């Protein structure tokens, strides 16, 4: 005689259905906030050596954005839509850095700011300043090395190097004020990417690709990707150091911080500050 399956009690069925709903529902805003904040707290606690070498790796990795763009540029016909397709190469460096959990300065403008906003103390401000300083300098060293490696070694064909310089020259067509506001937009978009990743699950690749593509296609200024471009110009005698520092580094750095920290991080915190 076959045993009849036990009937599930109404209480157990309700619990099971509640778990299924919770598993399939999108994470609430406070949950996303806590994930990003906790990551920022963990990153600020990392040893300086770890931050440094991870930042160097990120600077090197970001060079692949310009390289991929140049490969597309040199192989596409000279048409009105070539720039749009060339911009599809811009996310490559970001994908390597973000998916590889390397230290990118603009990514840290939101992750490291959230713990400071929650507990605004001199200790946390000091931790933030330490992390930003280490990661920013490491990113710059990484992009500087990559630029001179691409210039002084036969790793690239002359056509490919010229394509990289052609793309790089576009960023320096902006005056100081436009550069600053384009950097604000780029900082906001990177922060948006960081905010969306915890809920993206298997779509992280597409989230990163979409928002960083917008940075490239929109001609917005990103301090790390753009530093490789401007270092390439300097290394090849197309730009002097003072113009690079005053015309690109300063406005872009300030704009990225404003876009990622003062705007996005503040808005993110404001959404949840009454829920904790």
Buried (B, 14 or more C-beta within 10 A) or exposed (E): EEEEEEEEEEEEEEEEEEEEEEEEEEBEBBEBBBBBBEBBBEBBEBEEEEBBBBBBBBBBBBBBBBBBBBBBBBEEEEEEEBBEBBBBBBBBBBBBBBEEEBBBBBBBBBBBBBBBBBEEEEEBEEBBEBBBEBBBBBBBBBBBBBBBBBBEEEEBEEEBBBBBBEBBBEBBEBEEEEBBBBBBBBBBBBBBBBBBBBBEEEEBEEBBBBBBBBBBBEBBBBBBBBBBBBBBBBBBEEBEEEEBEEBBBBBBBBBBBBBBBBBBBBEBBEEBEEEE
